[in-house]
Amino acid sequence: YAVEPRLGLRWEIRSNQSLSIGTGLHSQIQPQYIYVVKSKLDDGTYTQTNKDLDLTRSYHAVLAYDRTLTPDMRLKVETYYQYLFDVPVEKRKTHFSVLNEGADFQVSGVDSLFNDGTGTNYGVEITLEKFYSRGYYFLLTGSFFESKYKGSDGVERNTAFNGNYVTNALAGREWTIRNKNVLAINLKTTYAGGKRYIPIDLKESQISGETEYDFDHAYEDRRKDYFRTDIKFAYRVNRKKATHEFALDINNIFDTQNIFQQTYNAKTNSVKTEYQLGFLPIPMYKLTF
């Protein structure tokens, strides 16, 4: 159980403007697999050293400004600060923190954790939104932030998610054909700071024949920036009892090579780079009735 006092206030400056603040404590249980990790003892038996972990706690503070620019457009600016504590870290002094779980889509399986880690997140988010009207819409967002943490070694590092910025643009346009059918184009593009990573220790990897990491420099650097643009063309045929939609959804239209991960390849004695989804057209048909 946890006690979570919170407070929120909103001030209507004018009919089209408002200022709001919020603060409070929040709590979160750990991912289920963290609790059931087993440690092997000297006598060959196993014990669950993580089963008694407490909740991770965090203090939030948010200040937001919201303004309606026109009847179908609004601007929102929000700044925030978050301090996390009671974060599970290893009992021995390492860089590990549960705050980085999920960054590489793998289960860490680390045992002997206790609630002694901390973290901070702060930044600003900007949103400009044009609601659908007169046949089109768009949404522009920008997030600029810092995300830090401390493991049991007491060293402050970037979290695995500290890309520093993410920008998105969505837009769509529709044309009515023959009074009932619709031709539509939708566009989505993302430009973001590269993913933080733990560098590969090439010398140690060559000795062991497996991927070895330089944990002393964990998450210091980012990979190259992430960029991807998707576009969708659709034609909807509206009938009395059903709607037919024919569409072509083109993922990563510029075939940008965004890095997924890097590993040591013992055969070539070098670092191998794997990339995310490239150019991929997907034809579609949807029947709605």
Contacts in CASP RR format, 6 or more apart in sequence:
PFRMAT RR
TARGET T0000
AUTHOR 0000-0000-0000
METHOD contacts of the structure
MODEL  1
YAVEPRLGLRWEIRSNQSLSIGTGLHSQIQPQYIYVVKSKLDDGTYTQTN
KDLDLTRSYHAVLAYDRTLTPDMRLKVETYYQYLFDVPVEKRKTHFSVLN
EGADFQVSGVDSLFNDGTGTNYGVEITLEKFYSRGYYFLLTGSFFESKYK
GSDGVERNTAFNGNYVTNALAGREWTIRNKNVLAINLKTTYAGGKRYIPI
DLKESQISGETEYDFDHAYEDRRKDYFRTDIKFAYRVNRKKATHEFALDI
NNIFDTQNIFQQTYNAKTNSVKTEYQLGFLPIPMYKLTF
2 25 0 8 1.000
2 27 0 8 1.000
2 55 0 8 1.000
2 57 0 8 1.000
3 25 0 8 1.000
4 24 0 8 1.000
4 25 0 8 1.000
4 26 0 8 1.000
4 27 0 8 1.000
5 24 0 8 1.000
5 25 0 8 1.000
6 22 0 8 1.000
6 23 0 8 1.000
6 24 0 8 1.000
6 25 0 8 1.000
7 22 0 8 1.000
7 23 0 8 1.000
7 24 0 8 1.000
8 20 0 8 1.000
8 21 0 8 1.000
8 22 0 8 1.000
8 23 0 8 1.000
9 20 0 8 1.000
9 21 0 8 1.000
9 22 0 8 1.000
10 18 0 8 1.000
10 19 0 8 1.000
10 20 0 8 1.000
11 18 0 8 1.000
11 19 0 8 1.000
11 20 0 8 1.000
12 18 0 8 1.000
13 19 0 8 1.000
16 67 0 8 1.000
16 68 0 8 1.000
16 69 0 8 1.000
17 65 0 8 1.000
17 66 0 8 1.000
17 67 0 8 1.000
17 68 0 8 1.000
18 65 0 8 1.000
18 66 0 8 1.000
18 67 0 8 1.000
19 63 0 8 1.000
19 64 0 8 1.000
19 65 0 8 1.000
19 66 0 8 1.000
20 62 0 8 1.000
20 63 0 8 1.000
20 64 0 8 1.000
20 66 0 8 1.000
21 61 0 8 1.000
21 62 0 8 1.000
21 63 0 8 1.000
21 64 0 8 1.000
22 60 0 8 1.000
22 61 0 8 1.000
22 62 0 8 1.000
22 63 0 8 1.000
23 59 0 8 1.000
23 60 0 8 1.000
23 61 0 8 1.000
23 62 0 8 1.000
24 59 0 8 1.000
24 60 0 8 1.000
24 61 0 8 1.000
25 57 0 8 1.000
25 58 0 8 1.000
25 59 0 8 1.000
25 60 0 8 1.000
26 57 0 8 1.000
26 58 0 8 1.000
26 59 0 8 1.000
26 60 0 8 1.000
27 55 0 8 1.000
27 56 0 8 1.000
27 57 0 8 1.000
27 58 0 8 1.000
28 55 0 8 1.000
28 56 0 8 1.000
28 58 0 8 1.000
29 55 0 8 1.000
29 56 0 8 1.000
30 50 0 8 1.000
30 53 0 8 1.000
30 56 0 8 1.000
30 88 0 8 1.000
30 98 0 8 1.000
31 98 0 8 1.000
31 101 0 8 1.000
33 107 0 8 1.000
33 109 0 8 1.000
34 50 0 8 1.000
34 53 0 8 1.000
34 88 0 8 1.000
34 98 0 8 1.000
34 101 0 8 1.000
34 109 0 8 1.000
34 113 0 8 1.000
35 48 0 8 1.000
35 50 0 8 1.000
35 51 0 8 1.000
35 53 0 8 1.000
36 48 0 8 1.000
36 50 0 8 1.000
36 51 0 8 1.000
37 48 0 8 1.000
37 49 0 8 1.000
37 50 0 8 1.000
37 109 0 8 1.000
37 110 0 8 1.000
37 111 0 8 1.000
38 46 0 8 1.000
38 47 0 8 1.000
38 48 0 8 1.000
38 111 0 8 1.000
39 46 0 8 1.000
39 47 0 8 1.000
39 48 0 8 1.000
39 49 0 8 1.000
39 111 0 8 1.000
39 112 0 8 1.000
40 46 0 8 1.000
41 47 0 8 1.000
49 111 0 8 1.000
49 112 0 8 1.000
49 113 0 8 1.000
50 88 0 8 1.000
50 111 0 8 1.000
50 112 0 8 1.000
50 113 0 8 1.000
53 88 0 8 1.000
53 113 0 8 1.000
53 114 0 8 1.000
53 115 0 8 1.000
54 86 0 8 1.000
54 115 0 8 1.000
55 86 0 8 1.000
56 84 0 8 1.000
56 85 0 8 1.000
56 86 0 8 1.000
56 87 0 8 1.000
56 88 0 8 1.000
56 98 0 8 1.000
56 115 0 8 1.000
57 84 0 8 1.000
57 85 0 8 1.000
57 86 0 8 1.000
58 82 0 8 1.000
58 83 0 8 1.000
58 84 0 8 1.000
58 85 0 8 1.000
59 82 0 8 1.000
59 83 0 8 1.000
59 85 0 8 1.000
60 80 0 8 1.000
60 81 0 8 1.000
60 82 0 8 1.000
61 80 0 8 1.000
61 81 0 8 1.000
61 82 0 8 1.000
62 78 0 8 1.000
62 79 0 8 1.000
62 80 0 8 1.000
62 81 0 8 1.000
63 78 0 8 1.000
63 79 0 8 1.000
63 80 0 8 1.000
64 76 0 8 1.000
64 77 0 8 1.000
64 78 0 8 1.000
64 79 0 8 1.000
65 76 0 8 1.000
65 77 0 8 1.000
65 78 0 8 1.000
66 74 0 8 1.000
66 75 0 8 1.000
66 76 0 8 1.000
67 74 0 8 1.000
67 75 0 8 1.000
67 76 0 8 1.000
68 74 0 8 1.000
69 75 0 8 1.000
72 130 0 8 1.000
72 131 0 8 1.000
72 132 0 8 1.000
72 133 0 8 1.000
72 134 0 8 1.000
73 128 0 8 1.000
73 129 0 8 1.000
73 130 0 8 1.000
73 131 0 8 1.000
74 127 0 8 1.000
74 128 0 8 1.000
74 129 0 8 1.000
75 126 0 8 1.000
75 127 0 8 1.000
75 128 0 8 1.000
75 129 0 8 1.000
76 125 0 8 1.000
76 126 0 8 1.000
76 127 0 8 1.000
76 129 0 8 1.000
77 124 0 8 1.000
77 125 0 8 1.000
77 126 0 8 1.000
77 127 0 8 1.000
78 124 0 8 1.000
78 125 0 8 1.000
78 126 0 8 1.000
78 127 0 8 1.000
79 122 0 8 1.000
79 123 0 8 1.000
79 124 0 8 1.000
79 125 0 8 1.000
80 121 0 8 1.000
80 122 0 8 1.000
80 123 0 8 1.000
80 124 0 8 1.000
80 125 0 8 1.000
81 120 0 8 1.000
81 121 0 8 1.000
81 122 0 8 1.000
81 123 0 8 1.000
82 120 0 8 1.000
82 121 0 8 1.000
82 122 0 8 1.000
83 118 0 8 1.000
83 119 0 8 1.000
83 120 0 8 1.000
84 99 0 8 1.000
84 118 0 8 1.000
84 119 0 8 1.000
84 120 0 8 1.000
84 121 0 8 1.000
84 149 0 8 1.000
85 117 0 8 1.000
85 118 0 8 1.000
85 119 0 8 1.000
86 115 0 8 1.000
86 116 0 8 1.000
86 117 0 8 1.000
87 97 0 8 1.000
87 98 0 8 1.000
87 99 0 8 1.000
87 115 0 8 1.000
87 116 0 8 1.000
87 117 0 8 1.000
87 118 0 8 1.000
87 119 0 8 1.000
87 149 0 8 1.000
87 151 0 8 1.000
88 97 0 8 1.000
88 98 0 8 1.000
88 113 0 8 1.000
88 114 0 8 1.000
88 115 0 8 1.000
88 117 0 8 1.000
89 96 0 8 1.000
89 97 0 8 1.000
89 98 0 8 1.000
89 113 0 8 1.000
89 114 0 8 1.000
89 116 0 8 1.000
89 117 0 8 1.000
89 151 0 8 1.000
89 152 0 8 1.000
90 96 0 8 1.000
90 110 0 8 1.000
90 112 0 8 1.000
90 113 0 8 1.000
90 151 0 8 1.000
90 152 0 8 1.000
91 112 0 8 1.000
91 113 0 8 1.000
91 114 0 8 1.000
91 152 0 8 1.000
92 112 0 8 1.000
92 152 0 8 1.000
93 152 0 8 1.000
93 153 0 8 1.000
93 154 0 8 1.000
94 151 0 8 1.000
94 152 0 8 1.000
94 153 0 8 1.000
94 215 0 8 1.000
95 151 0 8 1.000
95 153 0 8 1.000
95 155 0 8 1.000
95 157 0 8 1.000
95 215 0 8 1.000
95 216 0 8 1.000
95 218 0 8 1.000
96 108 0 8 1.000
96 110 0 8 1.000
96 151 0 8 1.000
96 152 0 8 1.000
97 117 0 8 1.000
97 119 0 8 1.000
97 149 0 8 1.000
97 150 0 8 1.000
97 151 0 8 1.000
97 159 0 8 1.000
98 113 0 8 1.000
99 119 0 8 1.000
99 149 0 8 1.000
99 159 0 8 1.000
100 149 0 8 1.000
100 159 0 8 1.000
100 160 0 8 1.000
100 161 0 8 1.000
100 219 0 8 1.000
101 108 0 8 1.000
102 160 0 8 1.000
103 160 0 8 1.000
103 161 0 8 1.000
103 195 0 8 1.000
103 196 0 8 1.000
104 160 0 8 1.000
104 261 0 8 1.000
116 152 0 8 1.000
117 149 0 8 1.000
117 150 0 8 1.000
117 151 0 8 1.000
117 152 0 8 1.000
118 149 0 8 1.000
118 150 0 8 1.000
118 151 0 8 1.000
119 148 0 8 1.000
119 149 0 8 1.000
119 150 0 8 1.000
119 159 0 8 1.000
120 146 0 8 1.000
120 147 0 8 1.000
120 148 0 8 1.000
120 149 0 8 1.000
121 145 0 8 1.000
121 146 0 8 1.000
121 147 0 8 1.000
121 148 0 8 1.000
122 145 0 8 1.000
122 146 0 8 1.000
123 143 0 8 1.000
123 144 0 8 1.000
123 145 0 8 1.000
123 146 0 8 1.000
124 143 0 8 1.000
124 144 0 8 1.000
124 145 0 8 1.000
125 141 0 8 1.000
125 142 0 8 1.000
125 143 0 8 1.000
125 144 0 8 1.000
126 141 0 8 1.000
126 142 0 8 1.000
126 143 0 8 1.000
127 139 0 8 1.000
127 140 0 8 1.000
127 141 0 8 1.000
127 142 0 8 1.000
128 139 0 8 1.000
128 140 0 8 1.000
128 141 0 8 1.000
129 138 0 8 1.000
129 139 0 8 1.000
129 140 0 8 1.000
130 136 0 8 1.000
130 137 0 8 1.000
130 138 0 8 1.000
130 139 0 8 1.000
131 137 0 8 1.000
135 173 0 8 1.000
135 174 0 8 1.000
135 175 0 8 1.000
136 171 0 8 1.000
136 172 0 8 1.000
136 173 0 8 1.000
136 174 0 8 1.000
137 170 0 8 1.000
137 171 0 8 1.000
137 172 0 8 1.000
138 169 0 8 1.000
138 170 0 8 1.000
138 171 0 8 1.000
138 172 0 8 1.000
139 168 0 8 1.000
139 169 0 8 1.000
139 170 0 8 1.000
139 171 0 8 1.000
140 167 0 8 1.000
140 168 0 8 1.000
140 169 0 8 1.000
140 170 0 8 1.000
141 166 0 8 1.000
141 167 0 8 1.000
141 168 0 8 1.000
141 169 0 8 1.000
142 165 0 8 1.000
142 166 0 8 1.000
142 167 0 8 1.000
142 168 0 8 1.000
143 165 0 8 1.000
143 166 0 8 1.000
143 167 0 8 1.000
144 164 0 8 1.000
144 165 0 8 1.000
145 162 0 8 1.000
145 163 0 8 1.000
145 164 0 8 1.000
145 165 0 8 1.000
146 162 0 8 1.000
146 164 0 8 1.000
147 158 0 8 1.000
147 159 0 8 1.000
147 161 0 8 1.000
147 162 0 8 1.000
147 163 0 8 1.000
148 156 0 8 1.000
148 157 0 8 1.000
148 158 0 8 1.000
148 159 0 8 1.000
148 162 0 8 1.000
149 156 0 8 1.000
149 157 0 8 1.000
149 158 0 8 1.000
149 159 0 8 1.000
150 156 0 8 1.000
150 157 0 8 1.000
151 157 0 8 1.000
157 218 0 8 1.000
157 219 0 8 1.000
157 220 0 8 1.000
158 196 0 8 1.000
158 219 0 8 1.000
158 220 0 8 1.000
159 196 0 8 1.000
159 219 0 8 1.000
160 195 0 8 1.000
160 196 0 8 1.000
160 197 0 8 1.000
160 219 0 8 1.000
161 196 0 8 1.000
162 196 0 8 1.000
162 219 0 8 1.000
163 192 0 8 1.000
163 193 0 8 1.000
163 194 0 8 1.000
163 195 0 8 1.000
163 196 0 8 1.000
163 222 0 8 1.000
164 193 0 8 1.000
164 222 0 8 1.000
165 192 0 8 1.000
165 193 0 8 1.000
166 190 0 8 1.000
166 191 0 8 1.000
166 192 0 8 1.000
166 193 0 8 1.000
167 190 0 8 1.000
167 191 0 8 1.000
167 192 0 8 1.000
168 188 0 8 1.000
168 189 0 8 1.000
168 190 0 8 1.000
169 187 0 8 1.000
169 188 0 8 1.000
169 189 0 8 1.000
170 186 0 8 1.000
170 187 0 8 1.000
170 188 0 8 1.000
171 186 0 8 1.000
171 187 0 8 1.000
172 184 0 8 1.000
172 185 0 8 1.000
172 186 0 8 1.000
172 187 0 8 1.000
173 184 0 8 1.000
173 185 0 8 1.000
174 182 0 8 1.000
174 183 0 8 1.000
174 184 0 8 1.000
175 182 0 8 1.000
175 183 0 8 1.000
175 184 0 8 1.000
176 182 0 8 1.000
177 183 0 8 1.000
180 238 0 8 1.000
181 235 0 8 1.000
181 236 0 8 1.000
181 237 0 8 1.000
181 238 0 8 1.000
182 234 0 8 1.000
182 235 0 8 1.000
182 236 0 8 1.000
182 238 0 8 1.000
183 234 0 8 1.000
183 235 0 8 1.000
184 232 0 8 1.000
184 233 0 8 1.000
184 234 0 8 1.000
184 235 0 8 1.000
184 236 0 8 1.000
185 231 0 8 1.000
185 232 0 8 1.000
185 233 0 8 1.000
185 234 0 8 1.000
186 231 0 8 1.000
186 232 0 8 1.000
186 234 0 8 1.000
187 229 0 8 1.000
187 230 0 8 1.000
187 231 0 8 1.000
187 232 0 8 1.000
188 229 0 8 1.000
188 230 0 8 1.000
188 231 0 8 1.000
189 227 0 8 1.000
189 228 0 8 1.000
189 229 0 8 1.000
189 230 0 8 1.000
190 226 0 8 1.000
190 227 0 8 1.000
190 228 0 8 1.000
190 229 0 8 1.000
191 225 0 8 1.000
191 226 0 8 1.000
191 227 0 8 1.000
192 225 0 8 1.000
192 226 0 8 1.000
192 227 0 8 1.000
193 222 0 8 1.000
193 225 0 8 1.000
193 226 0 8 1.000
194 222 0 8 1.000
194 223 0 8 1.000
194 224 0 8 1.000
194 225 0 8 1.000
194 226 0 8 1.000
195 222 0 8 1.000
195 223 0 8 1.000
195 226 0 8 1.000
195 259 0 8 1.000
196 219 0 8 1.000
196 220 0 8 1.000
196 221 0 8 1.000
196 222 0 8 1.000
197 219 0 8 1.000
197 221 0 8 1.000
197 222 0 8 1.000
197 223 0 8 1.000
197 262 0 8 1.000
198 213 0 8 1.000
198 214 0 8 1.000
198 215 0 8 1.000
198 217 0 8 1.000
198 218 0 8 1.000
198 219 0 8 1.000
199 213 0 8 1.000
199 214 0 8 1.000
199 217 0 8 1.000
199 220 0 8 1.000
199 221 0 8 1.000
200 211 0 8 1.000
200 212 0 8 1.000
200 213 0 8 1.000
200 214 0 8 1.000
200 262 0 8 1.000
200 263 0 8 1.000
200 264 0 8 1.000
200 271 0 8 1.000
201 212 0 8 1.000
201 213 0 8 1.000
201 214 0 8 1.000
202 264 0 8 1.000
202 270 0 8 1.000
202 271 0 8 1.000
204 212 0 8 1.000
205 211 0 8 1.000
205 212 0 8 1.000
205 264 0 8 1.000
206 264 0 8 1.000
206 269 0 8 1.000
209 264 0 8 1.000
209 266 0 8 1.000
210 264 0 8 1.000
210 266 0 8 1.000
211 263 0 8 1.000
211 264 0 8 1.000
212 264 0 8 1.000
223 259 0 8 1.000
224 259 0 8 1.000
226 258 0 8 1.000
227 254 0 8 1.000
227 256 0 8 1.000
227 258 0 8 1.000
228 251 0 8 1.000
228 252 0 8 1.000
228 256 0 8 1.000
228 258 0 8 1.000
229 252 0 8 1.000
229 253 0 8 1.000
229 254 0 8 1.000
229 256 0 8 1.000
230 249 0 8 1.000
230 250 0 8 1.000
230 251 0 8 1.000
230 252 0 8 1.000
230 253 0 8 1.000
231 249 0 8 1.000
231 250 0 8 1.000
231 253 0 8 1.000
232 247 0 8 1.000
232 248 0 8 1.000
232 249 0 8 1.000
232 250 0 8 1.000
233 247 0 8 1.000
233 248 0 8 1.000
234 245 0 8 1.000
234 246 0 8 1.000
234 247 0 8 1.000
234 248 0 8 1.000
235 245 0 8 1.000
235 246 0 8 1.000
235 247 0 8 1.000
236 243 0 8 1.000
236 244 0 8 1.000
236 245 0 8 1.000
237 243 0 8 1.000
237 244 0 8 1.000
237 245 0 8 1.000
237 246 0 8 1.000
241 289 0 8 1.000
242 287 0 8 1.000
242 288 0 8 1.000
242 289 0 8 1.000
243 287 0 8 1.000
243 288 0 8 1.000
243 289 0 8 1.000
244 285 0 8 1.000
244 286 0 8 1.000
244 287 0 8 1.000
245 284 0 8 1.000
245 285 0 8 1.000
245 286 0 8 1.000
245 287 0 8 1.000
245 288 0 8 1.000
246 284 0 8 1.000
246 285 0 8 1.000
247 283 0 8 1.000
247 284 0 8 1.000
247 285 0 8 1.000
247 286 0 8 1.000
248 281 0 8 1.000
248 282 0 8 1.000
248 283 0 8 1.000
248 284 0 8 1.000
249 281 0 8 1.000
249 282 0 8 1.000
249 283 0 8 1.000
249 284 0 8 1.000
250 279 0 8 1.000
250 280 0 8 1.000
250 281 0 8 1.000
250 282 0 8 1.000
251 277 0 8 1.000
251 278 0 8 1.000
251 279 0 8 1.000
251 280 0 8 1.000
251 281 0 8 1.000
251 282 0 8 1.000
252 277 0 8 1.000
252 278 0 8 1.000
252 279 0 8 1.000
252 280 0 8 1.000
253 279 0 8 1.000
254 279 0 8 1.000
255 278 0 8 1.000
255 279 0 8 1.000
256 278 0 8 1.000
257 275 0 8 1.000
257 278 0 8 1.000
258 275 0 8 1.000
258 276 0 8 1.000
259 273 0 8 1.000
259 274 0 8 1.000
259 275 0 8 1.000
259 276 0 8 1.000
260 274 0 8 1.000
260 275 0 8 1.000
260 276 0 8 1.000
261 273 0 8 1.000
261 274 0 8 1.000
262 271 0 8 1.000
262 272 0 8 1.000
262 273 0 8 1.000
262 274 0 8 1.000
263 271 0 8 1.000
263 272 0 8 1.000
263 274 0 8 1.000
264 270 0 8 1.000
264 271 0 8 1.000
264 272 0 8 1.000
265 271 0 8 1.000
265 272 0 8 1.000
END
